[in-house]
Amino acid sequence: MREPKSKTVVPAGIAAIAQRFWKESSALPPGTWANWWKTLVIGLGVSSLIVYGLTSIAMRQVDTGLQAWDEAWLLKMRDYSPLSFSKGVTWESPGNLVGMLPVFFTFTVLTAWFRKPVVAATVVATYIGQFALVWISWGMWSRDRPDLIANGIAAPSLHSFPSGHVVVSVTMYGLLFYLWFRSSRNPIEKVVSILFAIVWIGLISLSRLALGAHWPSDVLAGWFVGLLWLTTVIVAMNRALEFTKHKPTQ
């Protein structure tokens, strides 16, 4: 007697994706994953030290000019920003958890399903690693959010430096746009991918200022930390992919 087929489509799909990922991962040349994770570990260590130093400097400077600079520029952004408060609400959405999680899961699933195990693993490492770097800074300094725009209605309490929205947007969308740039053979398309990335991530970043959710230095620090981690994961991914081209498979 035949057993009835499972009707649990989602778990079955996840299992199929995981199985394909494992199969493709196992078929990679020996040493591929070692190159990948060693680069990530070293990069995370260096990035952590840099984030620690950046946060320490910002904490020392906040009462000697940084806070005054932030307040002046945030008010200027309120008056001259291309984004209004209502548009800021729209543009901050792709960088919050509700907007980012579908991107993360879709990105991971597609790269795993289409037999790109190194890229899929890099997507996961990118998302998880950026949290680690942001939490280093947040654990050191629980900076208060601004209350200069709409009485701080869009600014949650504490942990302002750096902007987590900006960090995750720079890293996740930055990786997505980089893969687009990398896969394109058309110079015009490459330029378009760069411009699209700047505009997309830039508007998400500006939205945090339009809403008064962060100080300008929080956003700048978010870009710095994001680019730092994005560079690390791209180097790790490319090292692993290059390794597969020059080493025989098992």
C-alpha positions as CSV (number, residue, x, y, z in Angstrom):
1,M,0.0,0.0,0.0
2,R,1.4,3.4,-1.0
3,E,1.9,6.0,1.5
4,P,0.1,9.3,0.8
5,K,2.2,12.1,-0.5
6,S,3.1,14.8,1.9
7,K,1.1,17.9,1.6
8,T,3.6,20.1,3.5
9,V,4.9,22.0,0.5
10,V,7.0,24.5,2.4
11,P,9.0,22.0,4.5
12,A,9.5,19.8,1.4
13,G,10.7,22.8,-0.6
14,I,13.2,23.8,2.1
15,A,14.4,20.2,2.3
16,A,14.9,20.1,-1.5
17,I,16.8,23.4,-1.4
18,A,19.0,22.3,1.5
19,Q,19.7,19.0,-0.3
20,R,20.7,20.7,-3.5
21,F,22.9,23.1,-1.5
22,W,24.6,20.2,0.3
23,K,25.2,18.3,-2.9
24,E,26.7,21.2,-4.8
25,S,28.8,22.2,-1.8
26,S,30.2,18.7,-1.5
27,A,31.2,18.7,-5.2
28,L,33.4,21.8,-4.8
29,P,37.2,21.3,-4.9
30,P,38.8,20.6,-1.5
31,G,39.9,23.8,0.1
32,T,37.1,26.0,-1.3
33,W,35.3,26.4,1.9
34,A,38.5,26.8,3.9
35,N,39.5,29.8,1.7
36,W,36.0,31.2,2.2
37,W,35.6,31.0,5.9
38,K,39.2,31.9,6.8
39,T,38.9,35.1,4.8
40,L,35.6,35.8,6.5
41,V,37.0,35.2,10.0
42,I,40.0,37.4,9.4
43,G,37.9,40.1,7.8
44,L,35.4,40.0,10.7
45,G,38.2,40.3,13.2
46,V,39.8,43.3,11.4
47,S,36.4,44.9,10.8
48,S,35.5,44.5,14.5
49,L,38.7,46.3,15.6
50,I,38.0,49.1,13.1
51,V,34.4,49.4,14.3
52,Y,35.6,49.5,17.9
53,G,38.1,52.2,17.1
54,L,35.5,54.2,15.1
55,T,33.0,54.1,17.9
56,S,35.6,55.1,20.5
57,I,36.6,58.1,18.4
58,A,32.9,59.2,18.0
59,M,32.2,58.9,21.7
60,R,35.2,61.1,22.5
61,Q,34.2,63.7,19.8
62,V,30.4,63.9,20.6
63,D,30.9,66.6,23.2
64,T,33.7,68.5,21.4
65,G,31.9,69.4,18.2
66,L,30.3,66.2,16.7
67,Q,26.9,66.7,18.4
68,A,26.7,70.4,17.3
69,W,27.7,69.4,13.8
70,D,25.0,66.7,13.8
71,E,22.3,69.0,15.0
72,A,23.1,71.7,12.5
73,W,23.2,69.3,9.5
74,L,20.1,67.5,10.6
75,L,18.1,70.7,10.6
76,K,19.5,71.6,7.1
77,M,18.5,68.2,5.9
78,R,15.0,68.8,7.2
79,D,14.8,72.1,5.2
80,Y,16.5,71.0,2.0
81,S,16.2,67.2,1.8
82,P,14.7,65.8,-1.5
83,L,12.6,63.5,0.7
84,S,9.7,64.8,2.8
85,F,8.7,63.1,6.0
86,S,6.0,61.1,4.3
87,K,8.4,60.0,1.5
88,G,10.9,59.1,4.1
89,V,8.4,56.6,5.6
90,T,8.1,55.0,2.1
91,W,11.9,54.8,1.5
92,E,12.9,53.5,4.9
93,S,10.7,50.4,4.3
94,P,13.2,48.4,2.1
95,G,15.8,48.7,4.9
96,N,13.7,47.5,7.8
97,L,13.1,43.9,8.8
98,V,9.7,43.7,7.0
99,G,11.3,44.8,3.8
100,M,14.7,43.2,4.1
101,L,13.8,39.7,5.3
102,P,11.9,38.8,2.0
103,V,14.9,40.0,0.1
104,F,17.3,38.0,2.2
105,F,15.3,34.7,2.0
106,T,14.6,35.1,-1.7
107,F,18.2,35.9,-2.4
108,T,19.4,32.9,-0.4
109,V,16.9,30.4,-1.9
110,L,17.5,31.4,-5.5
111,T,21.3,31.2,-5.3
112,A,21.1,27.9,-3.5
113,W,18.5,26.4,-5.9
114,F,20.5,27.5,-9.0
115,R,23.6,25.8,-7.8
116,K,25.5,28.7,-6.5
117,P,26.5,27.4,-3.0
118,V,29.3,29.9,-2.4
119,V,27.1,32.8,-3.3
120,A,24.2,31.5,-1.2
121,A,26.5,31.0,1.8
122,T,27.9,34.5,1.3
123,V,24.4,36.0,1.4
124,V,23.8,34.4,4.8
125,A,27.2,35.5,6.1
126,T,26.6,39.0,4.9
127,Y,23.3,39.3,6.7
128,I,24.5,37.7,9.9
129,G,27.9,39.4,10.0
130,Q,26.6,42.9,9.7
131,F,24.6,42.4,12.9
132,A,27.7,41.4,14.8
133,L,29.5,44.6,13.7
134,V,26.5,46.9,14.6
135,W,26.1,45.2,18.0
136,I,29.7,45.9,18.8
137,S,29.1,49.6,18.4
138,W,25.7,49.5,20.1
139,G,27.1,47.6,23.1
140,M,29.8,50.3,23.5
141,W,27.6,53.4,23.1
142,S,23.8,53.7,23.5
143,R,23.6,57.0,21.8
144,D,20.2,58.9,22.1
145,R,18.2,59.4,18.9
146,P,17.3,62.9,17.6
147,D,14.1,64.6,18.6
148,L,14.5,67.6,16.3
149,I,12.1,66.4,13.6
150,A,8.4,65.7,14.4
151,N,9.3,65.6,18.1
152,G,11.2,62.3,17.5
153,I,8.1,60.4,16.6
154,A,9.9,58.2,14.1
155,A,13.0,57.8,16.3
156,P,13.1,54.7,18.6
157,S,15.0,55.1,21.8
158,L,18.8,54.6,22.1
159,H,21.3,52.8,19.9
160,S,21.6,55.5,17.3
161,F,25.2,55.0,16.2
162,P,25.7,53.6,13.6
163,S,22.4,53.3,11.6
164,G,21.5,49.7,11.4
165,H,19.2,50.5,8.5
166,V,22.1,51.9,6.5
167,V,24.5,49.1,7.4
168,V,22.1,46.3,6.3
169,S,21.1,48.2,3.2
170,V,24.7,48.8,2.1
171,T,25.7,45.2,2.7
172,M,22.7,43.3,1.4
173,Y,21.7,45.5,-1.5
174,G,25.3,46.2,-2.2
175,L,26.0,42.5,-2.6
176,L,23.0,42.1,-4.9
177,F,24.0,45.0,-7.1
178,Y,27.6,43.8,-7.1
179,L,26.5,40.4,-8.4
180,W,24.5,42.2,-11.1
181,F,27.6,44.2,-12.0
182,R,29.8,41.1,-12.0
183,S,27.6,39.0,-14.2
184,S,27.0,41.7,-16.8
185,R,29.1,41.8,-19.9
186,N,27.6,45.1,-21.1
187,P,29.5,48.3,-20.1
188,I,26.4,50.3,-20.1
189,E,24.6,47.8,-17.9
190,K,27.5,47.9,-15.5
191,V,27.2,51.7,-15.2
192,V,23.4,51.3,-14.7
193,S,23.9,48.8,-11.9
194,I,26.3,51.2,-10.1
195,L,24.0,54.2,-10.5
196,F,21.0,52.1,-9.4
197,A,22.9,51.0,-6.3
198,I,23.9,54.5,-5.4
199,V,20.3,55.9,-5.8
200,W,18.6,53.0,-4.1
201,I,20.8,52.8,-1.1
202,G,21.2,56.5,-1.0
203,L,17.5,57.1,-0.8
204,I,17.1,54.6,2.0
205,S,19.9,56.4,3.9
206,L,18.4,59.8,3.3
207,S,15.0,58.5,4.6
208,R,16.6,58.0,8.1
209,L,17.5,61.7,8.2
210,A,14.1,62.8,6.7
211,L,12.4,60.9,9.5
212,G,14.8,62.3,12.1
213,A,15.5,58.7,13.1
214,H,19.3,59.2,13.1
215,W,22.0,61.8,13.2
216,P,24.0,62.5,10.1
217,S,27.1,60.9,11.6
218,D,25.1,57.8,12.3
219,V,24.3,57.5,8.6
220,L,27.9,58.2,7.6
221,A,29.2,55.6,10.1
222,G,26.6,53.2,8.7
223,W,28.0,53.6,5.2
224,F,31.5,53.1,6.5
225,V,30.7,49.9,8.5
226,G,28.5,48.6,5.6
227,L,31.2,49.1,3.0
228,L,33.8,47.6,5.3
229,W,31.8,44.3,5.7
230,L,30.6,44.3,2.1
231,T,34.3,44.4,0.9
232,T,35.1,41.5,3.3
233,V,32.3,39.2,2.0
234,I,33.0,40.1,-1.6
235,V,36.7,39.2,-1.2
236,A,35.8,36.0,0.6
237,M,33.3,35.0,-2.1
238,N,35.7,35.8,-5.0
239,R,38.6,34.0,-3.4
240,A,36.5,30.9,-3.1
241,L,35.1,31.2,-6.6
242,E,38.5,31.7,-8.1
243,F,39.8,28.7,-6.1
244,T,37.2,26.5,-7.8
245,K,38.4,27.5,-11.2
246,H,42.0,26.3,-10.7
247,K,41.5,23.2,-8.5
248,P,40.1,19.8,-9.6
249,T,36.9,18.7,-8.0
250,Q,36.7,15.6,-5.8
